[in-house]
Amino acid sequence: MDSHEQKILIKILSFTGLAFAASIELEHKKHTVYQNPFILGAIAMVFAQILEYCDPSINYTYVAMYFFIFTKLITQYTYSNSYNIFGIKLK
């Protein structure tokens, strides 16, 4: 196993853990997957890394990363309605 394959496997494990954590958060919060689609972005990154591991000649990471960032922006917007700039929960 070369260095590139090791990096991809580490990314797969990392984004899988992130997707797992996002699923736990989604389960315990009042928000829906439409309001907090961060789990979808993490799963897209896992899927992209698996595809890149199978065929390293095609780089799927950047397409998935754009989607990942887009889902993170939606999640940040959702939570920005709950807290002010100082982190104090709004009523």
N, C-alpha and C positions, 0 to 999 in steps of 0.2 A: 504494500500500500504506500503510495507516494504522498508527498506533502499536500498536494491539491485535494486528493481524496480525503485525507484526514481533516482538512479545513471544511470540506463539505459535510462530513459526518458530524463535526462539532456544530455547524450551523443547523443541521437537521435536529440534533438533540436540543439545542438552545431554543429554537423556534417552537419545537414540540412542547417544551416546558413552558414557554410563554403562552402558547395556545391553551395549555392545561390551566394555567393561572388565570387567563382571561375567562375561561369557562366557569371557573369557581367564582370569580367576581360577578359574572353575569347571573349566576344562579342566586347569589346573595343580595343583589341590588334590585331596585324597582324598574330598571331600564330594560327595554327589549333589545333584540339583536339589531333592530333598525336604528335605535338610538346609540347603541354601543357595539358597532360592528368590528371591533378590534380583533376578536377571535377569528373572523373571516380573513383579515389581513395576515394574521400569524399562520393560519392554515395555508394560505396562498404561498407564503414564503417556504413553508415545509414542502409543499408540492413542487415548487420551483427548484428547490435544492435536490429533491429526489430525481426530478427530470434531468437536472444538470449532472447528477452522479451517474445516471444511466447513459447519457450522451454528453460528454464534456465539450464537444465541439460547438454546442449551442448554449449561449448564456441567457438563462431565463430569469436571472436574479433581478435585473433592473426593471423589467416589466412588473414583476411581483412586488418589488420595493415601492414602486409608484402607488400600487394599490394599497400596500401596507401603510404608507404614509397618509394616503387619502382616508383610510379607515381610522387612523389615529387622529386626524384632524376632526372628523365627525365626532369621535369620542370626546375629544377635548372641548368641542363646542357644547356637547351635552352636559358635561360636568361644569362648564363655565357658568351655566345657568343656576347651578346649585351653590357655588362658592363665589366670594368676591376676590379681588386681587390679593388680599392679605391671607386668604385661606380660611376665612370665617364663613361658616355655613349660613346661607340666606334662609329666611323663613318664608 
